[in-house]
Amino acid sequence: MAQYYTTTADIYRIFGELPVGTGLLATADNGEKSIDGFEWPLVRMLELDTDANNRDRGKRFTEYLAEQQLHLIQYRCERLLAKPLLSSNAPLVRAGLRRFLIKRIGRRLSHPHVGIESLFASGESIAFKEAECAPAVAMASLALEGSK
């Protein structure tokens, strides 16, 4: 039977790249929002006992999953950057809760990348929470534009 134990956000929380308290949704297994609460579901997903050795195996598996997700996002970025209408030096824009992934991809591709906050007029800045929500705001703006 298919089980839903964890999400990719849990992986980045385990590695300390996402703060533990981020995200409004409950954990996939309705467990506690803590490092232990994120690690054990991954170990269970692999059908391993919850001992220290298996916890290490679970962590290696999460590293593999994170790398696979990064490869997928990188592949999609490369496809977008290859489009002829886009300038070859158009930067990748880091926005959203996992904007650290775009920074990593920009470095791997030796391609310019900027935080969304740098796109605002000088003197203006946006808070961390606003940068997190930027992709949702962009989608809402596109939806409004499309409904006109």
N, CA, C and O atoms as a GROMACS GRO file, in nm:
protein
  592
    1MET      N    1   0.084  -0.117   0.000
    1MET     CA    2   0.000   0.000   0.000
    1MET      C    3   0.089   0.124   0.000
    1MET      O    4   0.189   0.130   0.072
    2ALA      N    5   0.052   0.221  -0.081
    2ALA     CA    6   0.130   0.345  -0.089
    2ALA      C    7   0.113   0.424   0.040
    2ALA      O    8   0.002   0.437   0.094
    3GLN      N    9   0.223   0.477   0.089
    3GLN     CA   10   0.221   0.558   0.210
    3GLN      C   11   0.279   0.696   0.179
    3GLN      O   12   0.363   0.710   0.090
    4TYR      N   13   0.234   0.795   0.251
    4TYR     CA   14   0.280   0.932   0.233
    4TYR      C   15   0.345   0.973   0.365
    4TYR      O   16   0.278   1.021   0.456
    5TYR      N   17   0.478   0.954   0.373
    5TYR     CA   18   0.548   0.976   0.499
    5TYR      C   19   0.615   1.112   0.509
    5TYR      O   20   0.626   1.167   0.618
    6THR      N   21   0.660   1.165   0.397
    6THR     CA   22   0.746   1.282   0.403
    6THR      C   23   0.734   1.366   0.277
    6THR      O   24   0.671   1.325   0.180
    7THR      N   25   0.794   1.484   0.279
    7THR     CA   26   0.796   1.572   0.162
    7THR      C   27   0.939   1.618   0.137
    7THR      O   28   1.026   1.599   0.222
    8THR      N   29   0.964   1.677   0.021
    8THR     CA   30   1.099   1.724  -0.006
    8THR      C   31   1.137   1.839   0.088
    8THR      O   32   1.255   1.859   0.116
    9ALA      N   33   1.040   1.914   0.135
    9ALA     CA   34   1.072   2.021   0.231
    9ALA      C   35   1.137   1.961   0.356
    9ALA      O   36   1.228   2.022   0.413
   10ASP      N   37   1.092   1.843   0.398
   10ASP     CA   38   1.152   1.778   0.515
   10ASP      C   39   1.300   1.752   0.494
   10ASP      O   40   1.380   1.764   0.587
   11ILE      N   41   1.337   1.716   0.372
   11ILE     CA   42   1.477   1.688   0.341
   11ILE      C   43   1.562   1.813   0.367
   11ILE      O   44   1.668   1.805   0.429
   12TYR      N   45   1.514   1.928   0.322
   12TYR     CA   46   1.592   2.051   0.339
   12TYR      C   47   1.590   2.099   0.483
   12TYR      O   48   1.680   2.171   0.526
   13ARG      N   49   1.488   2.062   0.558
   13ARG     CA   50   1.488   2.094   0.702
   13ARG      C   51   1.591   2.010   0.775
   13ARG      O   52   1.660   2.059   0.864
   14ILE      N   53   1.602   1.884   0.737
   14ILE     CA   54   1.701   1.796   0.799
   14ILE      C   55   1.842   1.852   0.779
   14ILE      O   56   1.924   1.847   0.871
   15PHE      N   57   1.870   1.904   0.661
   15PHE     CA   58   2.002   1.958   0.631
   15PHE      C   59   2.021   2.101   0.679
   15PHE      O   60   2.128   2.159   0.660
   16GLY      N   61   1.919   2.158   0.741
   16GLY     CA   62   1.930   2.292   0.796
   16GLY      C   63   1.918   2.403   0.692
   16GLY      O   64   1.949   2.518   0.721
   17GLU      N   65   1.872   2.370   0.572
   17GLU     CA   66   1.858   2.471   0.468
   17GLU      C   67   1.722   2.540   0.472
   17GLU      O   68   1.707   2.650   0.419
   18LEU      N   69   1.627   2.478   0.534
   18LEU     CA   70   1.496   2.539   0.559
   18LEU      C   71   1.477   2.541   0.709
   18LEU      O   72   1.499   2.440   0.776
   19PRO      N   73   1.436   2.654   0.764
   19PRO     CA   74   1.409   2.656   0.908
   19PRO      C   75   1.298   2.556   0.945
   19PRO      O   76   1.204   2.536   0.868
   20VAL      N   77   1.311   2.493   1.060
   20VAL     CA   78   1.216   2.391   1.104
   20VAL      C   79   1.072   2.444   1.104
   20VAL      O   80   0.980   2.370   1.070
   21GLY      N   81   1.052   2.569   1.141
   21GLY     CA   82   0.916   2.622   1.153
   21GLY      C   83   0.852   2.668   1.023
   21GLY      O   84   0.738   2.713   1.025
   22THR      N   85   0.923   2.657   0.911
   22THR     CA   86   0.865   2.705   0.785
   22THR      C   87   0.757   2.611   0.736
   22THR      O   88   0.757   2.492   0.764
   23GLY      N   89   0.666   2.668   0.663
   23GLY     CA   90   0.557   2.590   0.604
   23GLY      C   91   0.437   2.586   0.696
   23GLY      O   92   0.449   2.565   0.817
   24LEU      N   93   0.321   2.606   0.639
   24LEU     CA   94   0.199   2.610   0.718
   24LEU      C   95   0.134   2.474   0.734
   24LEU      O   96   0.056   2.452   0.826
   25LEU      N   97   0.166   2.382   0.643
   25LEU     CA   98   0.101   2.252   0.645
   25LEU      C   99   0.160   2.161   0.753
   25LEU      O  100   0.274   2.177   0.794
   26ALA      N  101   0.079   2.068   0.797
   26ALA     CA  102   0.127   1.966   0.892
   26ALA      C  103   0.228   1.876   0.820
   26ALA      O  104   0.234   1.876   0.697
   27THR      N  105   0.306   1.803   0.896
   27THR     CA  106   0.398   1.709   0.834
   27THR      C  107   0.317   1.601   0.763
   27THR      O  108   0.199   1.580   0.793
   28ALA      N  109   0.381   1.532   0.668
   28ALA     CA  110   0.312   1.431   0.587
   28ALA      C  111   0.250   1.322   0.674
   28ALA      O  112   0.144   1.268   0.641
   29ASP      N  113   0.317   1.288   0.784
   29ASP     CA  114   0.265   1.181   0.871
   29ASP      C  115   0.199   1.237   0.996
   29ASP      O  116   0.173   1.163   1.091
   30ASN      N  117   0.171   1.368   0.997
   30ASN     CA  118   0.113   1.437   1.112
   30ASN      C  119   0.198   1.424   1.238
   30ASN      O  120   0.147   1.432   1.350
   31GLY      N  121   0.328   1.405   1.218
   31GLY     CA  122   0.420   1.395   1.331
   31GLY      C  123   0.468   1.532   1.375
   31GLY      O  124   0.419   1.635   1.328
   32GLU      N  125   0.564   1.531   1.466
   32GLU     CA  126   0.615   1.657   1.518
   32GLU      C  127   0.704   1.727   1.416
   32GLU      O  128   0.769   1.661   1.333
   33LYS      N  129   0.706   1.859   1.422
   33LYS     CA  130   0.793   1.938   1.334
   33LYS      C  131   0.925   1.962   1.405
   33LYS      O  132   0.946   2.064   1.471
   34SER      N  133   1.013   1.864   1.391
   34SER     CA  134   1.147   1.871   1.449
   34SER      C  135   1.238   1.790   1.359
   34SER      O  136   1.191   1.719   1.270
   35ILE      N  137   1.368   1.799   1.381
   35ILE     CA  138   1.461   1.722   1.299
   35ILE      C  139   1.430   1.572   1.312
   35ILE      O  140   1.423   1.502   1.212
   36ASP      N  141   1.411   1.523   1.435
   36ASP     CA  142   1.373   1.383   1.453
   36ASP      C  143   1.242   1.352   1.381
   36ASP      O  144   1.227   1.248   1.318
   37GLY      N  145   1.149   1.443   1.392
   37GLY     CA  146   1.019   1.425   1.328
   37GLY      C  147   1.028   1.419   1.176
   37GLY      O  148   0.940   1.362   1.111
   38PHE      N  149   1.133   1.478   1.119
   38PHE     CA  150   1.152   1.474   0.975
   38PHE      C  151   1.236   1.354   0.933
   38PHE      O  152   1.215   1.298   0.825
   39GLU      N  153   1.332   1.313   1.017
   39GLU     CA  154   1.422   1.203   0.981
   39GLU      C  155   1.355   1.067   0.989
   39GLU      O  156   1.369   0.986   0.897
   40TRP      N  157   1.282   1.040   1.096
   40TRP     CA  158   1.227   0.906   1.114
   40TRP      C  159   1.128   0.865   1.005
   40TRP      O  160   1.130   0.749   0.965
   41PRO      N  161   1.043   0.954   0.954
   41PRO     CA  162   0.956   0.912   0.843
   41PRO      C  163   1.035   0.868   0.720
   41PRO      O  164   0.992   0.777   0.649
   42LEU      N  165   1.150   0.932   0.695
   42LEU     CA  166   1.233   0.889   0.582
   42LEU      C  167   1.289   0.750   0.605
   42LEU      O  168   1.295   0.669   0.513
   43VAL      N  169   1.332   0.723   0.728
   43VAL     CA  170   1.383   0.590   0.761
   43VAL      C  171   1.271   0.486   0.747
   43VAL      O  172   1.293   0.378   0.694
   44ARG      N  173   1.152   0.520   0.794
   44ARG     CA  174   1.037   0.429   0.781
   44ARG      C  175   1.002   0.405   0.635
   44ARG      O  176   0.964   0.294   0.597
   45MET      N  177   1.014   0.510   0.553
   45MET     CA  178   0.981   0.497   0.411
   45MET      C  179   1.072   0.393   0.345
   45MET      O  180   1.030   0.325   0.250
   46LEU      N  181   1.194   0.380   0.394
   46LEU     CA  182   1.288   0.280   0.343
   46LEU      C  183   1.268   0.144   0.408
   46LEU      O  184   1.341   0.049   0.379
   47GLU      N  185   1.169   0.136   0.497
   47GLU     CA  186   1.136   0.013   0.570
   47GLU      C  187   1.255  -0.037   0.652
   47GLU      O  188   1.285  -0.156   0.655
   48LEU      N  189   1.321   0.057   0.718
   48LEU     CA  190   1.434   0.025   0.804
   48LEU      C  191   1.394   0.042   0.949
   48LEU      O  192   1.302   0.118   0.980
   49ASP      N  193   1.462  -0.028   1.038
   49ASP     CA  194   1.440  -0.007   1.181
   49ASP      C  195   1.498   0.129   1.219
   49ASP      O  196   1.586   0.182   1.151
   50THR      N  197   1.447   0.183   1.327
   50THR     CA  198   1.490   0.317   1.367
   50THR      C  199   1.610   0.312   1.463
   50THR      O  200   1.599   0.352   1.578
   51ASP      N  201   1.723   0.262   1.414
   51ASP     CA  202   1.845   0.267   1.494
   51ASP      C  203   1.943   0.364   1.429
   51ASP      O  204   1.920   0.412   1.318
   52ALA      N  205   2.052   0.392   1.497
   52ALA     CA  206   2.146   0.496   1.451
   52ALA      C  207   2.207   0.462   1.316
   52ALA      O  208   2.225   0.551   1.233
   53ASN      N  209   2.239   0.335   1.291
   53ASN     CA  210   2.297   0.295   1.163
   53ASN      C  211   2.200   0.322   1.049
   53ASN      O  212   2.239   0.373   0.944
   54ASN      N  213   2.074   0.289   1.070
   54ASN     CA  214   1.974   0.313   0.967
   54ASN      C  215   1.945   0.461   0.949
   54ASN      O  216   1.907   0.506   0.841
   55ARG      N  217   1.962   0.535   1.056
   55ARG     CA  218   1.943   0.680   1.046
   55ARG      C  219   2.047   0.739   0.951
   55ARG      O  220   2.016   0.828   0.873
   56ASP      N  221   2.171   0.689   0.958
   56ASP     CA  222   2.276   0.732   0.865
   56ASP      C  223   2.241   0.693   0.722
   56ASP      O  224   2.261   0.772   0.629
   57ARG      N  225   2.189   0.573   0.704
   57ARG     CA  226   2.148   0.529   0.570
   57ARG      C  227   2.034   0.617   0.519
   57ARG      O  228   2.029   0.651   0.401
   58GLY      N  229   1.943   0.651   0.607
   58GLY     CA  230   1.832   0.740   0.571
   58GLY      C  231   1.883   0.876   0.528
   58GLY      O  232   1.831   0.936   0.434
   59LYS      N  233   1.984   0.926   0.598
   59LYS     CA  234   2.041   1.057   0.565
   59LYS      C  235   2.109   1.053   0.428
   59LYS      O  236   2.097   1.148   0.349
   60ARG      N  237   2.179   0.945   0.399
   60ARG     CA  238   2.241   0.932   0.266
   60ARG      C  239   2.134   0.927   0.158
   60ARG      O  240   2.152   0.981   0.049
   61PHE      N  241   2.023   0.861   0.188
   61PHE     CA  242   1.913   0.855   0.093
   61PHE      C  243   1.854   0.994   0.070
   61PHE      O  244   1.820   1.029  -0.043
   62THR      N  245   1.841   1.074   0.176
   62THR     CA  246   1.788   1.209   0.160
   62THR      C  247   1.883   1.295   0.077
   62THR      O  248   1.838   1.379  -0.002
   63GLU      N  249   2.013   1.274   0.093
   63GLU     CA  250   2.109   1.347   0.010
   63GLU      C  251   2.089   1.311  -0.137
   63GLU      O  252   2.095   1.398  -0.224
   64TYR      N  253   2.066   1.184  -0.163
   64TYR     CA  254   2.040   1.138  -0.300
   64TYR      C  255   1.912   1.202  -0.354
   64TYR      O  256   1.911   1.251  -0.467
   65LEU      N  257   1.805   1.203  -0.275
   65LEU     CA  258   1.680   1.263  -0.320
   65LEU      C  259   1.696   1.411  -0.349
   65LEU      O  260   1.646   1.461  -0.449
   66ALA      N  261   1.767   1.482  -0.262
   66ALA     CA  262   1.789   1.625  -0.281
   66ALA      C  263   1.867   1.649  -0.411
   66ALA      O  264   1.836   1.742  -0.486
   67GLU      N  265   1.967   1.567  -0.435
   67GLU     CA  266   2.047   1.582  -0.557
   67GLU      C  267   1.963   1.554  -0.682
   67GLU      O  268   1.977   1.623  -0.783
   68GLN      N  269   1.876   1.454  -0.675
   68GLN     CA  270   1.789   1.424  -0.789
   68GLN      C  271   1.694   1.540  -0.818
   68GLN      O  272   1.670   1.575  -0.934
   69GLN      N  273   1.639   1.600  -0.712
   69GLN     CA  274   1.550   1.714  -0.732
   69GLN      C  275   1.628   1.831  -0.792
   69GLN      O  276   1.579   1.899  -0.882
   70LEU      N  277   1.747   1.854  -0.744
   70LEU     CA  278   1.830   1.963  -0.795
   70LEU      C  279   1.861   1.940  -0.944
   70LEU      O  280   1.855   2.035  -1.022
   71HIS      N  281   1.892   1.818  -0.983
   71HIS     CA  282   1.918   1.787  -1.124
   71HIS      C  283   1.796   1.817  -1.210
   71HIS      O  284   1.809   1.872  -1.320
   72LEU      N  285   1.678   1.782  -1.161
   72LEU     CA  286   1.555   1.807  -1.236
   72LEU      C  287   1.532   1.957  -1.255
   72LEU      O  288   1.499   2.001  -1.366
   73ILE      N  289   1.548   2.034  -1.149
   73ILE     CA  290   1.529   2.179  -1.158
   73ILE      C  291   1.636   2.240  -1.249
   73ILE      O  292   1.606   2.328  -1.329
   74GLN      N  293   1.759   2.192  -1.237
   74GLN     CA  294   1.868   2.243  -1.321
   74GLN      C  295   1.838   2.215  -1.468
   74GLN      O  296   1.858   2.302  -1.552
   75TYR      N  297   1.791   2.097  -1.499
   75TYR     CA  298   1.757   2.060  -1.637
   75TYR      C  299   1.652   2.156  -1.692
   75TYR      O  300   1.662   2.202  -1.806
   76ARG      N  301   1.551   2.186  -1.611
   76ARG     CA  302   1.445   2.277  -1.656
   76ARG      C  303   1.500   2.419  -1.674
   76ARG      O  304   1.461   2.489  -1.768
   77CYS      N  305   1.588   2.462  -1.586
   77CYS     CA  306   1.651   2.594  -1.601
   77CYS      C  307   1.732   2.600  -1.730
   77CYS      O  308   1.725   2.698  -1.804
   78GLU      N  309   1.807   2.494  -1.758
   78GLU     CA  310   1.888   2.491  -1.880
   78GLU      C  311   1.800   2.499  -2.005
   78GLU      O  312   1.835   2.566  -2.102
   79ARG      N  313   1.687   2.432  -2.002
   79ARG     CA  314   1.594   2.438  -2.116
   79ARG      C  315   1.540   2.579  -2.135
   79ARG      O  316   1.531   2.627  -2.248
   80LEU      N  317   1.505   2.646  -2.026
   80LEU     CA  318   1.456   2.783  -2.036
   80LEU      C  319   1.565   2.878  -2.086
   80LEU      O  320   1.540   2.964  -2.169
   81LEU      N  321   1.685   2.861  -2.034
   81LEU     CA  322   1.796   2.948  -2.073
   81LEU      C  323   1.835   2.929  -2.219
   81LEU      O  324   1.895   3.019  -2.279
   82ALA      N  325   1.803   2.816  -2.277
   82ALA     CA  326   1.837   2.787  -2.416
   82ALA      C  327   1.738   2.849  -2.515
   82ALA      O  328   1.763   2.848  -2.635
   83LYS      N  329   1.627   2.901  -2.467
   83LYS     CA  330   1.526   2.960  -2.556
   83LYS      C  331   1.585   3.082  -2.626
   83LYS      O  332   1.650   3.164  -2.562
   84PRO      N  333   1.562   3.095  -2.757
   84PRO     CA  334   1.624   3.204  -2.833
   84PRO      C  335   1.575   3.344  -2.795
   84PRO      O  336   1.648   3.441  -2.817
   85LEU      N  337   1.457   3.358  -2.740
   85LEU     CA  338   1.406   3.490  -2.704
   85LEU      C  339   1.467   3.544  -2.574
   85LEU      O  340   1.448   3.660  -2.540
   86LEU      N  341   1.538   3.459  -2.504
   86LEU     CA  342   1.596   3.498  -2.375
   86LEU      C  343   1.742   3.534  -2.394
   86LEU      O  344   1.817   3.459  -2.457
   87SER      N  345   1.782   3.646  -2.341
   87SER     CA  346   1.922   3.688  -2.348
   87SER      C  347   2.010   3.583  -2.280
   87SER      O  348   1.970   3.524  -2.179
   88SER      N  349   2.127   3.560  -2.334
   88SER     CA  350   2.216   3.458  -2.278
   88SER      C  351   2.264   3.492  -2.138
   88SER      O  352   2.306   3.404  -2.062
   89ASN      N  353   2.259   3.620  -2.103
   89ASN     CA  354   2.303   3.659  -1.968
   89ASN      C  355   2.186   3.696  -1.877
   89ASN      O  356   2.206   3.757  -1.772
   90ALA      N  357   2.064   3.658  -1.917
   90ALA     CA  358   1.948   3.682  -1.831
   90ALA      C  359   1.968   3.603  -1.701
   90ALA      O  360   1.990   3.482  -1.706
   91PRO      N  361   1.961   3.670  -1.588
   91PRO     CA  362   1.990   3.598  -1.463
   91PRO      C  363   1.873   3.509  -1.420
   91PRO      O  364   1.757   3.535  -1.452
   92LEU      N  365   1.907   3.405  -1.349
   92LEU     CA  366   1.807   3.327  -1.279
   92LEU      C  367   1.766   3.409  -1.158
   92LEU      O  368   1.851   3.469  -1.092
   93VAL      N  369   1.637   3.413  -1.128
   93VAL     CA  370   1.590   3.492  -1.014
   93VAL      C  371   1.556   3.398  -0.899
   93VAL      O  372   1.474   3.307  -0.913
   94ARG      N  373   1.620   3.424  -0.786
   94ARG     CA  374   1.597   3.343  -0.666
   94ARG      C  375   1.478   3.402  -0.591
   94ARG      O  376   1.481   3.516  -0.546
   95ALA      N  377   1.373   3.321  -0.577
   95ALA     CA  378   1.255   3.362  -0.501
   95ALA      C  379   1.190   3.238  -0.444
   95ALA      O  380   1.210   3.127  -0.495
   96GLY      N  381   1.113   3.256  -0.341
   96GLY     CA  382   1.044   3.144  -0.281
   96GLY      C  383   1.122   3.084  -0.166
   96GLY      O  384   1.237   3.121  -0.140
   97LEU      N  385   1.059   2.992  -0.100
   97LEU     CA  386   1.117   2.931   0.019
   97LEU      C  387   1.247   2.855  -0.011
   97LEU      O  388   1.337   2.851   0.073
   98ARG      N  389   1.257   2.796  -0.128
   98ARG     CA  390   1.376   2.718  -0.163
   98ARG      C  391   1.466   2.790  -0.262
   98ARG      O  392   1.524   2.728  -0.351
   99ARG      N  393   1.477   2.921  -0.247
   99ARG     CA  394   1.559   2.999  -0.341
   99ARG      C  395   1.706   2.962  -0.333
   99ARG      O  396   1.782   2.994  -0.424
  100PHE      N  397   1.746   2.897  -0.227
  100PHE     CA  398   1.885   2.852  -0.217
  100PHE      C  399   1.918   2.750  -0.326
  100PHE      O  400   2.034   2.735  -0.362
  101LEU      N  401   1.817   2.681  -0.378
  101LEU     CA  402   1.841   2.584  -0.486
  101LEU      C  403   1.882   2.655  -0.615
  101LEU      O  404   1.970   2.607  -0.686
  102ILE      N  405   1.820   2.768  -0.644
  102ILE     CA  406   1.855   2.843  -0.764
  102ILE      C  407   1.997   2.900  -0.752
  102ILE      O  408   2.071   2.906  -0.850
  103LYS      N  409   2.033   2.939  -0.633
  103LYS     CA  410   2.171   2.987  -0.610
  103LYS      C  411   2.269   2.875  -0.642
  103LYS      O  412   2.370   2.897  -0.708
  104ARG      N  413   2.239   2.756  -0.596
  104ARG     CA  414   2.325   2.640  -0.621
  104ARG      C  415   2.333   2.609  -0.770
  104ARG      O  416   2.440   2.580  -0.823
  105ILE      N  417   2.218   2.616  -0.838
  105ILE     CA  418   2.214   2.588  -0.982
  105ILE      C  419   2.292   2.695  -1.059
  105ILE      O  420   2.367   2.663  -1.151
  106GLY      N  421   2.272   2.821  -1.022
  106GLY     CA  422   2.346   2.929  -1.087
  106GLY      C  423   2.496   2.907  -1.078
  106GLY      O  424   2.570   2.927  -1.174
  107ARG      N  425   2.541   2.864  -0.961
  107ARG     CA  426   2.685   2.837  -0.943
  107ARG      C  427   2.729   2.719  -1.028
  107ARG      O  428   2.834   2.724  -1.091
  108ARG      N  429   2.649   2.613  -1.030
  108ARG     CA  430   2.685   2.495  -1.111
  108ARG      C  431   2.694   2.529  -1.259
  108ARG      O  432   2.782   2.479  -1.329
  109LEU      N  433   2.604   2.614  -1.305
  109LEU     CA  434   2.601   2.649  -1.447
  109LEU      C  435   2.691   2.768  -1.479
  109LEU      O  436   2.703   2.807  -1.595
  110SER      N  437   2.754   2.825  -1.377
  110SER     CA  438   2.831   2.950  -1.394
  110SER      C  439   2.745   3.054  -1.464
  110SER      O  440   2.789   3.122  -1.557
  111HIS      N  441   2.622   3.064  -1.419
  111HIS     CA  442   2.524   3.156  -1.479
  111HIS      C  443   2.484   3.259  -1.374
  111HIS      O  444   2.473   3.227  -1.256
  112PRO      N  445   2.461   3.384  -1.417
  112PRO     CA  446   2.422   3.486  -1.319
  112PRO      C  447   2.290   3.451  -1.250
  112PRO      O  448   2.198   3.397  -1.312
  113HIS      N  449   2.283   3.484  -1.123
  113HIS     CA  450   2.160   3.463  -1.046
  113HIS      C  451   2.148   3.577  -0.947
  113HIS      O  452   2.248   3.623  -0.891
  114VAL      N  453   2.025   3.622  -0.926
  114VAL     CA  454   2.002   3.735  -0.836
  114VAL      C  455   1.884   3.703  -0.744
  114VAL      O  456   1.793   3.629  -0.781
  115GLY      N  457   1.888   3.759  -0.626
  115GLY     CA  458   1.775   3.748  -0.536
  115GLY      C  459   1.665   3.844  -0.582
  115GLY      O  460   1.695   3.951  -0.636
  116ILE      N  461   1.542   3.807  -0.563
  116ILE     CA  462   1.432   3.891  -0.608
  116ILE      C  463   1.438   4.030  -0.549
  116ILE      O  464   1.392   4.126  -0.612
  117GLU      N  465   1.494   4.042  -0.430
  117GLU     CA  466   1.502   4.173  -0.366
  117GLU      C  467   1.586   4.272  -0.447
  117GLU      O  468   1.566   4.393  -0.436
  118SER      N  469   1.680   4.222  -0.528
  118SER     CA  470   1.764   4.311  -0.607
  118SER      C  471   1.690   4.370  -0.727
  118SER      O  472   1.743   4.461  -0.792
  119LEU      N  473   1.571   4.323  -0.757
  119LEU     CA  474   1.496   4.372  -0.872
  119LEU      C  475   1.410   4.493  -0.839
  119LEU      O  476   1.346   4.550  -0.927
  120PHE      N  477   1.408   4.533  -0.713
  120PHE     CA  478   1.329   4.649  -0.673
  120PHE      C  479   1.412   4.775  -0.684
  120PHE      O  480   1.535   4.772  -0.676
  121ALA      N  481   1.344   4.886  -0.704
  121ALA     CA  482   1.411   5.016  -0.717
  121ALA      C  483   1.501   5.040  -0.596
  121ALA      O  484   1.473   4.992  -0.487
  122SER      N  485   1.607   5.115  -0.617
  122SER     CA  486   1.699   5.140  -0.507
  122SER      C  487   1.626   5.203  -0.389
  122SER      O  488   1.537   5.286  -0.406
  123GLY      N  489   1.665   5.163  -0.274
  123GLY     CA  490   1.601   5.214  -0.152
  123GLY      C  491   1.486   5.125  -0.107
  123GLY      O  492   1.451   5.124   0.011
  124GLU      N  493   1.428   5.052  -0.199
  124GLU     CA  494   1.319   4.961  -0.160
  124GLU      C  495   1.380   4.826  -0.126
  124GLU      O  496   1.482   4.787  -0.182
  125SER      N  497   1.319   4.759  -0.038
  125SER     CA  498   1.362   4.622  -0.010
  125SER      C  499   1.240   4.542   0.029
  125SER      O  500   1.135   4.596   0.062
  126ILE      N  501   1.255   4.414   0.023
  126ILE     CA  502   1.146   4.327   0.065
  126ILE      C  503   1.194   4.239   0.178
  126ILE      O  504   1.312   4.204   0.186
  127ALA      N  505   1.104   4.205   0.263
  127ALA     CA  506   1.138   4.123   0.379
  127ALA      C  507   1.152   3.977   0.337
  127ALA      O  508   1.110   3.938   0.228
  128PHE      N  509   1.211   3.898   0.424
  128PHE     CA  510   1.231   3.755   0.401
  128PHE      C  511   1.098   3.687   0.366
  128PHE      O  512   1.092   3.609   0.271
  129LYS      N  513   0.993   3.715   0.442
  129LYS     CA  514   0.863   3.652   0.418
  129LYS      C  515   0.807   3.690   0.282
  129LYS      O  516   0.744   3.608   0.216
  130GLU      N  517   0.829   3.814   0.239
  130GLU     CA  518   0.780   3.856   0.108
  130GLU      C  519   0.855   3.784  -0.003
  130GLU      O  520   0.796   3.746  -0.104
  131ALA      N  521   0.985   3.764   0.015
  131ALA     CA  522   1.064   3.691  -0.084
  131ALA      C  523   1.015   3.546  -0.092
  131ALA      O  524   1.013   3.487  -0.200
  132GLU      N  525   0.977   3.490   0.022
  132GLU     CA  526   0.922   3.354   0.024
  132GLU      C  527   0.795   3.344  -0.060
  132GLU      O  528   0.774   3.246  -0.131
  133CYS      N  529   0.710   3.445  -0.050
  133CYS     CA  530   0.579   3.443  -0.116
  133CYS      C  531   0.581   3.493  -0.259
  133CYS      O  532   0.479   3.487  -0.327
  134ALA      N  533   0.693   3.541  -0.308
  134ALA     CA  534   0.701   3.601  -0.441
  134ALA      C  535   0.648   3.510  -0.552
  134ALA      O  536   0.578   3.559  -0.640
  135PRO      N  537   0.678   3.379  -0.553
  135PRO     CA  538   0.624   3.295  -0.661
  135PRO      C  539   0.470   3.290  -0.660
  135PRO      O  540   0.407   3.288  -0.766
  136ALA      N  541   0.411   3.287  -0.543
  136ALA     CA  542   0.264   3.285  -0.535
  136ALA      C  543   0.205   3.416  -0.585
  136ALA      O  544   0.103   3.416  -0.654
  137VAL      N  545   0.269   3.526  -0.551
  137VAL     CA  546   0.223   3.657  -0.598
  137VAL      C  547   0.235   3.665  -0.750
  137VAL      O  548   0.146   3.716  -0.817
  138ALA      N  549   0.344   3.614  -0.805
  138ALA     CA  550   0.363   3.615  -0.951
  138ALA      C  551   0.255   3.533  -1.020
  138ALA      O  552   0.200   3.575  -1.121
  139MET      N  553   0.224   3.416  -0.966
  139MET     CA  554   0.120   3.331  -1.026
  139MET      C  555  -0.017   3.400  -1.018
  139MET      O  556  -0.096   3.394  -1.113
  140ALA      N  557  -0.046   3.465  -0.907
  140ALA     CA  558  -0.173   3.535  -0.893
  140ALA      C  559  -0.180   3.650  -0.994
  140ALA      O  560  -0.286   3.673  -1.053
  141SER      N  561  -0.070   3.721  -1.013
  141SER     CA  562  -0.067   3.831  -1.110
  141SER      C  563  -0.090   3.779  -1.251
  141SER      O  564  -0.165   3.841  -1.327
  142LEU      N  565  -0.028   3.667  -1.286
  142LEU     CA  566  -0.048   3.609  -1.418
  142LEU      C  567  -0.193   3.564  -1.438
  142LEU      O  568  -0.249   3.579  -1.546
  143ALA      N  569  -0.252   3.508  -1.333
  143ALA     CA  570  -0.391   3.463  -1.341
  143ALA      C  571  -0.484   3.582  -1.362
  143ALA      O  572  -0.578   3.575  -1.442
  144LEU      N  573  -0.458   3.691  -1.290
  144LEU     CA  574  -0.540   3.812  -1.307
  144LEU      C  575  -0.525   3.869  -1.448
  144LEU      O  576  -0.623   3.911  -1.510
  145GLU      N  577  -0.402   3.870  -1.497
  145GLU     CA  578  -0.376   3.920  -1.631
  145GLU      C  579  -0.448   3.835  -1.736
  145GLU      O  580  -0.503   3.888  -1.832
  146GLY      N  581  -0.447   3.705  -1.716
  146GLY     CA  582  -0.511   3.614  -1.811
  146GLY      C  583  -0.662   3.620  -1.810
  146GLY      O  584  -0.727   3.580  -1.907
  147SER      N  585  -0.719   3.668  -1.702
  147SER     CA  586  -0.866   3.673  -1.692
  147SER      C  587  -0.924   3.801  -1.753
  147SER      O  588  -1.046   3.815  -1.762
  148LYS      N  589  -0.837   3.893  -1.796
  148LYS     CA  590  -0.885   4.019  -1.855
  148LYS      C  591  -0.915   4.004  -2.000
  148LYS      O  592  -0.956   4.100  -2.065
   0.00000   0.00000   0.00000
